[in-house]
């Protein structure tokens, strides 16, 4: 039976995606694991892989066009089906759309090759079934509607398809349905779901005046459409500055000993493996967080979430914006490991090839503009994180020490802080720990 492939949710903040390129064309055979299309999200260009076999019957969203998460982008045909099956499944989706918004969301997103999540308006019962499974949809002659992959998975798991409730279009059984059935079979009883956390008490945003979005009168201009990435950056940073009470703390760090250590270490490494100043900053921030763990947190309305692992998001400039790949458990990694990860992340970020799990998460951010000669700046918080460290250039400055003027290499760093989570004294304690590590860099090797 023909099925709709819908726009997948490829990142937590993604609300729509743009088809960058169709790898498969109409009429092409599709095997599980093959890339069907490349989709531009708000963070990167991600490959959309098939989990079912079939033939790409019709492309509904052309290259360069966008669709919201859950909206149909293509039709996948089973072996032996022809163009009439495309019209049948599209007619079914249109009928559902005419009925209720919830119905069309289910029809469009019910079987997207297992790669997308249903929109927020879709019923949640699929994830936590509360009653006995409804019988599977059957065609004339008793054949059960199921994708080829779902049939194979059920057979390998020893499950009867007739006992599995199908959530795809027209009751079709999908991979997700079989995975859910396998999970249910392996656990004796599902625990009661915890009560949801109360939503933060935040006032509704006021209406934004139209004049803020108008061109400057009397000037010539051209219009440049916003990319998904730039649109997301604009929305999230506007929300951060509007709803998160920022404050800022700044210190200068002396780098001469650290730079001497860096020269010695890099003298023993191949050029491709050399450690950057930013790698030292990441490691120093991670160790400072270990000493002051309360800054590794976020605001939860009536509570604070304090994170157990030190995962640091690092801003990387890319064409049209920036992304923040995450160095996981940075406090447990050596400088050489951090350097290798960051080189790989930066190269793939600029090529738009980061995987969603590589740029989501992180409890603390670092933004470094020192390589551009920027002496000092204050960064906007990356919600829901409570802290971001803005790193300036390393430069020689005159410093008074022991009543004498000396020339030292100094670096200015500014910590932007969510005051709901981190107070001034706590932020100052973190910066004191960070500076102590930077100025005594042998701690980075212990």
N, C-alpha and C positions, 0 to 999 in steps of 0.2 A: 504494500500500500504506500502511495506517495506521502511524503512528510515534509513539513516546512522546517527549514533551518532558520533560526532566529539570530539576531544580533546578540552575541554573548557578552556577559559582564566580565571583562578581562582585568578590571582593577576595582578596588572598593569604591573609588570616587567616580567611576565611569557611569555616565547617564546616557551617552550616545557614542557611536563609533562611526568612522569614515572608512569606506572600502578603499584601501590604497591600491590593491591589485588583486584581481582574480587569477589565482594560479591555475585553477581548473576552468575549463570553458564548458558551455552548454553541450551536452552529448558525451562529455568525458566520463570514463569509468572512475569511480572513487572507491578506494580501499581504506579500511580502518588504519589510522595513523598518518595518512597522507594529508598534506597541507592543501586546503581548499582555497583559502584566501589569506591576504595580509590585511590586517585591520589596524588603522591608526586610532589609538585611544588617547586619553588625556595625558598619558605618560610616555608611551612608546608605540612602535609599530610591532604588533604581535601576530604570530602565525596562528590561524584558525584551523585546527586539525579535525578530520573526520573520525568518528568512532563507529559509524555504521558503513556498510558497503552499499553500493548502488550506482546510479547514473545521475549526474547533475542535469536535471530536466529543464530548469529555467532559472536564470539570474534575475532577481527582482530589484536589486539595488546596484546600479552600475558603478564602475570605478570612479572615485572622486565624490560620490554622493554619500550622504549620512543617513543613519537610522537610529532610533532610540533603542536602548537595550530591551530585548524581547520582541521587537518588531521583525516580521519575516524579511529575510534577505535572499533566499533561494528555495528551490523545491528539489528534493532528492527523490528519485524514482527507484522502485525495486526492479529487479531483473524481469524483463518482459513487459513492463508497463510502457505505455506510449503517452503522447501529448495530452490525450483526453484525461489522464489521471492528474495532470497538472491543474487543469481546469476544475476538476472535481474537488481537489483539496483547497484550491483558492476560493471556490464557491462556498465550501464549508466554513472557511475563515470569515468570509464576508457575512454569512448568515449569523455566525456567532457575534460578529461586531455589531450587527443590527439588534442583537438581543440585549447584551449587557457588556459593559467594559471589562468585567471580570472574565466573561466567557471568551472574548477575543484575546485577552492576555494569555489565557490557558491554551487557546488554539495556536497562537503564534509561537509561544515559548515552550509548549509541552514537550517537544522533541527536537532540540536544536543540536543534535549530535552529542549531547551530554556536556557541551562546553559553556552553556549560559544558564543564568539563574532567572527565575520568573520575576516579573516586575513586582514592586511593593504592593500593588493592588491585587495581585493574584491571591487566591485562597491559600492559607497556610496549612490546610489539612493534609496536603501531600507529605509534609515532613513529619507530622506527628499524628498518624491515623488514630482515631479514637474509637472506631467501631470495627466490626468484622469486615474483611476485605470483600469488596463487591466482585461479582464474577467478571472474568475477563470478557471483553467484547469479542463476539464471534461473527464470522461471515457465514453465508449460507453453506451448508454442508458441515458445519461445526468447526471450521478452521479458526484458530485464535489469532487475532491481530497482534503481531509483535515484530520488532525489528530483528534482523538476522543476528546482530550481536547479542540482543537480549535472549534470543532462543539458545544461542550457544552457551551463554553464561548460566542460564537456568539449567540446561542439560548437565553442565560440568558440576554444578552445585547440588544436583539431585532434586531440584524443585519442580513441582508441577505448575506449568503456566496457568492452568485453570484456577489456581488459588491466588494468583498475583493480580492485584488491582492495577490496571493500566491508567496512566495519567496523560498520555499523549493524545493527539487529535483522534476523536472518535473512540476513545478508550484503548488506544494502541499501547502495548507494553513496551517501555523503553529500558535502556540500560539502568537509569536511575531507579526505576521500579524494581528491577531484579536486585540491585545492590541493597535497596532498602529491605527487601524480603530476606536477603541473606543475613543482614544485620539483625533483623527481628528474630530470625531463627536461632541465632547464636546467643542471644541474651534472654534470661528467664523472664524479666519484666522490665519495662522502661521506668526509670525513676521519675518522680514528679518534677515537673519543670519548675525552676526557681522563679520567684516573683520578679518581674522586670524592675530594673532600677528606675526610680523616679526621674522624670526628665528635668534638666536644669531649668531653674526659674529665670528665663531670659525673655525680655520684652520683645514683642513682634517688631520687625524692622519698619521704620517709617517709609512712606512712599518717596522714591528717589526722584528729584525734579528732572524734567526732560532736558533742561538746558545743560546739565552735566554731560550729556551724550551728544551735544551738537558740535559741529566744526567751528573753529574760530572765525567770526565774521570778517569778510574782506580779504581772506587769504586763499591762495590756490592750494588744492590738496587732491590726493587720490585716496580711494577707499581700499583698505587691505582687510579682507575677511579674517576674523579670528579663527585660529586653529583650535582643535579640541583642547590641546595643551594650554594655549594662552587663555582660552575661555575659563578653564578650570583654575588657573593661577589667579586670574582676576577675581573670580568668585570667592575662592578660599582666603586670599589675602585681604580682601575687603571685609569678609566676615571676621577674620582674625583681629584686624585693627578696630572694628566696630564693637565686638563683643568681648574681647579678651583684654583685661587691664594690663598693659605693658609697663614695665619700668626697666631701667638700664644701669649696669654696673661696668666700669671700665678700669683696667689695670695695664701697666706696662711690664713686660717680661724681658729680662736680659738673656740674650741667646748665644753669647760667645762660646760658652762651654758646650752647648748643644751643637752648634755649628762645627766645632772642632771634632766632636764625636762623630758627627755625620760624615765629615771628610775622611776620617779614619776608617769608618765602616765601608763607605762607598769605594775607597781605594782597594778594597779586597773583593769587590763585586764586579760582575760584568755590567756594562752600561745599561742593559735592559732590566737589570735587577736592582738598580740603585734606588735608595730610599730618599723620598722627597721630604721637605720640611713639613708639608701637610700630613704625611704619614706619622711623623713625630707628634704633631698636634693631636691627631686622632687617638694615638696611644696614650698621650698625657691626659687627655680629657677622659678617656675610659678609666684610667687609674684614679683620677680625681673623683669620678662618679662612684667608684668602689669605696672610697673613703667618705664620701658625702652622698649616700644613696637616696636621700630624700629629694634630690633634684631630678631623679630619674622617674618622673611621675606625670600624671595628667589629672585634670579636674573632672569629676563625675557628678556634678549637681549637688548631691547631699553627701558625697564621699570623695576621697582621693584614691586613685589607682597608682600604687607604687610597683614598679616593674622589677622582677627578680633577675633578669639578664641585662647586661650592658650592650645594647644594640644601638649603634650610632649611625644616623642618616647624614650623608655627606653631599652637599649641593654640587652638582656638576652642570656646567653650562652646555646647552645643546642648541642647535638651530631652532629659533622660535620660542625659547624658554629655558627651563632647567628641570632636572630630575634629581631625586635624592636616593641613590642606591644605599643599601644598609650594610654596614660591616657588623655582622652578628658576633656577639660575645667578644667584643674588641678587647676587653680587659684580659682575656685569656690567650690572645694571639701575639706572636712576636712581630717586630717591626718589618721583617722581610715578608711575612705572610700578609700583613696589612698592605704593604706596598704592591705585592703581586695582585691582590684582590682589587685594589683601587685602579691599577693600570688596566686590568681587564674590564672593570665596570665602566671606566671613563670611555674606553674605546667602543664598547658595545652601546653605551648610552648615546654617544654621538651618532652612531649608526642606527639608532632606534631599535636595538635588538635586545634590550633588557627584558627578562621575564618578570611578570607581575610580582612574584614572591621575592624578587631581588630589590624592589623599590617600595615595598609596602612594609609597614611596621616601623620599628625604631622608636626609642624613648627620648632621644636627645639629638639635636642637629648641630652641624658645623657648616658655616659658610665662609669661604676663604677668598678674599679679593686681593690678597697681598701680591700675587703674581702680576696684577694690573697696576701696581704702584700705589694702591689706595692705602693711606696711612691708618685711617680709622673710620668705622661706620657702625650703624646699629641695624641689625636685621629684624625683619618681621617674623614673629613666631610662626611655626609650622604646626597648626592645630592637628591633633589635640595635645601635642607635646608642650611642656611647661617651660622649656629653655632652648635657646639657640645661641651658639657662640660665634660671633663675627670676628674674623681674624684679619688683621691688617698686614702691611708689608714689614719685612725685617730691614731695618735701615740704621745706619750709624748716626748717633745723636750725642751731643755733649751732655754729660751727667755729672752732677756734683756728688763726690764720694770722699769721705774723710777730709772734708774742707778743700778738696781739690777738684778741678774740672778735668774729667776724663772722657775719652771717646769710647762708647760701648754700642754694641748692636742691640737694638731694642725692637720689640714687637708689641703693638697695642692690640688688646682683645677686649671686646665688649660683649657682655652677657645680657641678652634680652630675656625677660622673665615674666611669666604669668603670675601676677601677684596673688591670685586666688590659691595658688599651690605653694609658691616659694616666696618667703619673706626676704627682706633686705639682708638680714644677718646670715640667713642660710645661703643666699646667692654669694655673699662675700666670703663665706667659708669655703664654698666650692672654688672660687677664683684664687683664694689663698693656697688651696691644695694644688690647683693647676699650676700656678706660678712656681711653687716650691719644686714640683716635679720637672718643669721645663728648665729651671735654673740649676738643678742637680740631676742631669740627664742620665746618670748611671742607674737611677731608679727604673728607667725604662727598660733596662736589660735584665732586671732581677725577676 
